[in-house]
Amino acid sequence: MYHSKRTLHWLSLLLVIILSFTTLAYEDEYIFDLGSVKVIDISGASASLIWDGFADEAIVTVVQKNGSEKPRDVPLEFVNLVAQRLIISDLKPETDYIVTFSIEGQTVSKEFKTKILKITRGPYLGMVSSNSVVVAWGSTDQIENTTVMVWPKDQPDLVSTYIFEPKRVSFNDYDYRVILENLEPFNTYCYKVNIPFAESKIYEFITAPDNMEQNFVFNVYGDTQWKSSHLEVARAMAKQNDVSFLLHAGDVVEQPNPERWQDFFSAGLEMIAKTPLYPINGNHDLHNPEFKKYFSLPNDDYWYSFNYGSVHVIALDVVSSLGKGSTQYRWLINDLENAKYMPWKVVFLHYPIYSSYTPISNEPKTELQRDLVPIFEKYSVNIVFSGHEHQYDHYVKNNTHYIITGGGGSAAIYPCPNRWNAPYHFMRVGVSPEQLLVKAIKTNGDVVEEFIIPKIITNP
């Protein structure tokens, strides 16, 4: 018993000694390192200063290099035990600065130049109605005093101005959006975004009609993972001046990371800046948080529906369950039940329901045919658009047309082209009370296929 207590005593003493040496070594290893001070993440209105080691008592000042303003202190922001960061904000764009870091008699100065303030995402349009539309854009900076001006195309003197409030999406990613209201039905408007020292181009858009008799046009495409080919398709679509809205059948990006999102918005700019965009998730998009942050969609959900004139549009999410009894399945039946009175019914989703290719293990073609086709037929859905396969194809089953339009600008995954030979294309749908005029169009303007869906009067 005596030896056991003696052993325990010596072990405790040894542990104290080891911990003491460890603490001393830790402090020696992570004392402040003057050479570690760096300026990073420089944007148009801010920059970050980082360093290694303990420097809680440091004093940081920033001043314009030309001496046109007095130096100002920058408060420290503690990050973790061995590294710190501070954000230097309220800077002027395209300006040379000197930041000075002082601690315990040591001083180091760093020079940097801010970038130009600019719109890095958009502007682009979201949900549209007969009297409103959502305008959104993004920047790496938190920019105050940003506005959007809107006016009727035929009345340029009737200008309304709206103020944006920045919302941080993630580090160095700020979202700006506003709802333009009190607009007139089915009218063409112009708008532009203004930020300090810069402004966007002037873009046009069309508000929704307030009746079911109005003729209009909408576009559909999907699978826009490759920037260069997506740019080709978007520019071809942008040549049209009468498109009311744009449906995206999924796989907006190859991977949901900042670089790929930037690719999508920059390549699609000419089209999405003037056409309200309604996307749906694909297998590459998944349920990434940016999808809801970037896009203003009805009901703020992954599946949704909306009415536009005489058309009822349904967006289905293949990433969520669509099987019988699922939440989305029950929602779909209820939605179609409530839309019986609508003259035209359009559905879009990512996975094709009919295809000439054998599905791989994660493609639920058989299940979609089993669970969804009977519902589409019961409620007289006119046309179903999908993507996923990077080509065009067309099937007709019991008066419902099934279109594959995965030609928005991705790789030609399937090496054997079908009879349509249209890897890059988009859909143009003309809507009237009597018919849907549907065209698949290549980027060079060639029409791949054109067909008419006549209005068939059915008993509810």
N, C-alpha and C positions, 0 to 999 in steps of 0.2 A: 504493500500500500504506500509506504514511504517512497520507494523508488518510482512509483507511478506518478505521485505528486511532483517529485523532483523533475521527472522527465517532462511533465506538462508545463512546469515553470520555465524550463529552458527552451522548450518549443515556442512558448508565448513570447519570450524575450527575443528569440531569433526572428520571429515574425515581425515584431516591432522594428527591428534593425533593418530587415529587408524592405519594409514599407517606407522607412525613412529614406533609404538610399534611392528607392524607386521614385519617390516624390522629388528628391533633389535632381535626379537625372531627368525627370520629366520637365522640371522647371528650367534646367539648363538647356534642354533640347528645344524648348518652345519659347525662349525669350525672343523679344522683337528682333526681326531681321530687316534692317534698313533696305537691303537690296531686293526685298520681295515686293516692294510697293509698285503697283502697276495700275494703269488706267485701262479699263476694258469696257466693252458694251457701249461704245460711243454712238449716240444717235443725234438727232437734230436739236433736242432740248435737254438732254441729260447724258451723264456718263457715270461709270462706277469705278471706285477706287478700292483695291483689295490689297491685303498684305498678310503675312504669316506671323504668328506669335502673339504674345500679349501686348496690347497697346491701348489699354482702356483710358489712359491719361493723355492720349495724343491730341494735338490741336491741328485741325485741317482748315486751310483757307483756300479760296479760289478767286481769281481775278482775271479780267481780260488782259491779254498780252500787251495791247496798245495803251493800257493805263487809263482808259476812258471811264472806268468806274472804280470805286473803292473795293479793296479786298473784303470778302465776307466769310464768316465762319460756316462750316458745314458740320452738322451734328453727326456723331458716330452712331452706327447701328451694329450691335453685337450679333454675331451669327453663330459661332460655336467656340469651343475651347481653344482652338489653335489657329483660327482664321477669322478675319473680320472683313466687312464690306460696308461701304457707305455709298449712297446714291447722291450724286451732285445734280440737282435739278434746277429748273428755272434758268436754263442757259439759252443763249441766242444761237440760231442756226448759222452755220458756215462762219464761225468765229473762233479765233485762236485764244486759248486759255492757258493759264499756269496754275496748277494746284500744288500747294506746299504742305508737307506733312512734317510735323515737329513733335519730338518726344524726348524728354530727359537730355536736352542739349544737342540732340541729333536732329538734322533737318535734311529733307530731300525734296526736290521740286521736279514736277513732271509737266511737260507741255503736251497739249492735245488740241485738235480742232474738231468742232462739232460738224455734223453732216447737215445736209439740207433737210428741212422738214418736208415730208412727203406722205402721200397716201400709198401705203404698201399693199392694201387689199381693197379692190373695188375702185369706185363705188359700184354697188350692185343693188338690185331691187328684190324685195320679198313680197309678202302677201299684198294683193291688190283687190280693191272692191270698186263699187261704182262711185265712191266719193273719197277714197284714200289709197295710199300705197306706202310701203315701208322702204326707206332708203338707208343703206348701211355701208360702212367702209371701215378700214382698219389702218392702224399705224403702229410703229414701234415706240411712239412717244405718246405721253399724256399731254394733249394739246388743248389749251383753253381757247375760248372765243372762236370756235369753229361753227360755221353755219351752212345751211343749204338754201338756195333760192329757187323758187318754182314759179312758173307762169304759163298760162295757156299759149300754145304755139302761135295762134292767130291774134293774141292780145299781149304783146310783150311788155306793155306798160303795167299790167296787173301782176306785180311781183309780190309774192309772200316770202318771208324769211323765217326759218326755223333754226333754233340753236341746238347743237349736239352736246350731250354730256358724255365724256369718256368713261368707259367701263373696262377695268382690267380683266382680260381673259386669262393671261398667263404672263410670265416674265417677258418684258419687252414686247407685249402684244396687247394693244388696246382696241376695243370695239366701240364704234360710234354708230348709233342708229336713231332714227326718228320717224314718226308716222306723219306723212303729209296729208292733211285733212281738208275738208270743205271743197273738194274737187267736184267737177261736173261729170255725169256719166258718159262713158264712151267718147272721151275727148282726148286729144293729143296735147301733152304738156311737155315743157322743157324744164330741165333743172341742172344746177351745177353746185358742187361742194366747194366752199371757201375755207382755207386755213391760213394762218398768218404766213405771209411771204409766198403763198402759192394758191392755186385753185385747179379744179378738175376741168376737163372738157365739158361742153354742154351736151347733154344727152336728152333723148325724147322717150316718152312712154305713153301708153294708152290705158285709160281707166276702163273698168268693166262696164258693160251695159246694165241698165236697170230693168230689162225686159227679156223675154224669151224669143223675140222675133228678130233680133239683131244678128246679122251675119258677122263672123269674125274668123280669125286664123290663130291656131296655136302650133307649137313645135314640140317634138319629142326626140330625145337622144339618150344615150347611155354609154358607160364605160369610157371615161375620159382620163385614163391614168397616164398617158404619155403627153408631155407638154407640147412638143412640136406638132404632132398630128392632131391634138385637140385644138391647137391654135388654127390649124387649117380648116377644121370643121366649123369652129366658132365664127371665123371670118366669113365663111360661106353663108352661114345662117344670118349673120349681121347685115348682109346685103339686102335682106327683106326689110321693109319699112311698115309692115302691117301686122306684125305678130303680137298677139295680146299677152301670152304667157308661154313659159317653157317648162316642160316636164323632164326630169332627169331620172332614168330608170336604174340608177345605182352604180356602184363602183366609181364614185366621184373621184377618189384618189387611189393610188396603188397601195399606199400605207398611210395611216392617219398621223403623219408627223408634220412639223411646221414647214419643212421644205416642199413636201408634196402638196400641202394646202396652198402654198404660195404659187406653185406651178398651176394649179387649177384656176385660181382667181386671176392670175396674170394672163393665162392663155385664153380664158373665156371672157375677158373683160368687155370686148366689143359687143358681145351679145347680152351678157347678164347685166350690163350697165343700163340697158334700155328695155329689158324684157324681164318681168317678174319671174323668179325662178322657184320651182317646187321640186326638190330632190327627194329621193328615197334611199335608204341604206342598201348597199350591196355587200357581198361577202368580204370584199376588201375594206370597206368602210367600217364594218362592225358597228358597235354602239359607242363610238368614241365621243368624248365630251364636247369636242369642237363642233360636231354636227349641229347640236342644239344651240350652241353659242353663236355660230356663224349664220344660221338660217332661221328666218322667221316663218314658222309654219303653223297652219291651223291646229288648234287644240294643244299645241306645244307637246306633241307626242311623236313616236316613231312611225305610227300609222295615222292617217287622217283623211279627211274628205273636204271638198268645198264645191260650191256652185259657181259657175261662171256663165251668165246668160242662160242658154238652154241646155248646158252640159253639166252633169254631175260627175265630178272627178274623184276617184278613190285611189289612195296610195297605200299599198300593203307592204309590210316589213317582213322579209324572208328571214331576217336574223332572229326574230321572235317566232314563237310557235303559231302556225296557221291551222293546226289540226282540229278536227271536230272537238268541240267543247272548250277549246282554248279561249282566252279572253279576247284575242283579236278576231277569232272566228265568230264569236257571239256578237262582237261589235259590228262586223261586216254584215251579218244578216240584219241586224237592227238598222244599220245605216241604209242598206238597200230598201228595206221596208219603208223607211221614212222618205226615200227618194223616188217612190213609185211614180209620182206625178211628173218627174223630170223627163223631157223628151229624149235626151241622149245620156247614156251612161258609159263612162270610160274608166278603165282600171289600169294602173301601172304598178309593176313590181319588178324585182331584179331577175329571179330565175324564170326561164321559159317554162311554160306549161306544156307546150308541144314543140318538139325539135327532132331533127333527123339524126342527131348524135346520141350515142349511148351515154347516159349520165354517169358521172363518177360518183364515188361513195357519198359525198356530202351534198349532192344535188337531188332534191326531193321531187323530181318530175312526176313520178307515179303517185305520190301522196297528194301533190297539188291537183292532178287530174281527178283523183278520187274525191277530194274534199271540196274543191273550189268550183270545178266545172258545173256540177249540178246547181249550185247557187247562181252562177252566172247565167245559166240557161233559164232558171226559174224566174229571175228578175230582169230578163231581157237585156243583159249587158251587151253593148254593141261591139266594143273593141277592147282588147287587152294588150298592152304594150309591155315588153320585157327587154332585158339586156343580157348580160353575162357572156353570151356567145358573140364574138366580135365580128359580126356580119349582119346581113339582112335576111329575113325569112318571113313567110306568110302562110298561115293555115286557117282554114274555115271549118268550124264544127257547129252544126245546128244554128246557123245564122250569127254566131259570134266569131269575130275575126281575131286571130292571135298573131301578133307582130313581134318579131325579134329585131330590135334596133340597137345592137351593141356596137355601132360604128362611130362612136363619138371621139375616138382617137386613142385607142389602146393597141397593144401588139396583136398581130394576126396569130392568135394562139392555135387555131385550128388550121392545119396546113392545106387541107383540101377545100377550096372554095366551092360553094354550092352554085346553082345555076344563075343566081343573081349577081355574083361577083361584085359585091359592094362592101368592101371592108370598112370604108369611111363614108358615112352618109348621115342624114337626119330625116325626120319625118315632118311633113307639113300637112296639117289637117284643116280644111276649110269647112266651117260649120254654117249651116242654114237650117231653117225649119223643115225643109224637104229632104236634106241629105247631108252626109259627110263625104267630102271629097278628099281622099287620102293619097298622098304622094310620098314615095321614098326618093330622096334626091342626093346624088353624089356631090362632092365638093366642087366639081367642075361644072355643075348645073345640069348634068344629064339625069333624066328621070329613070330610076331603076324600075319602078312599077307605079301605076296609077289606077285606082279603083274607086267605085262609089258604093256607099252603104245607104240605100234608100230608107226613108222613114216608113216603118211598118207599124200600123196601128194595132195594138194588142189590148185585150181586156185586162184590167188590173186584177 
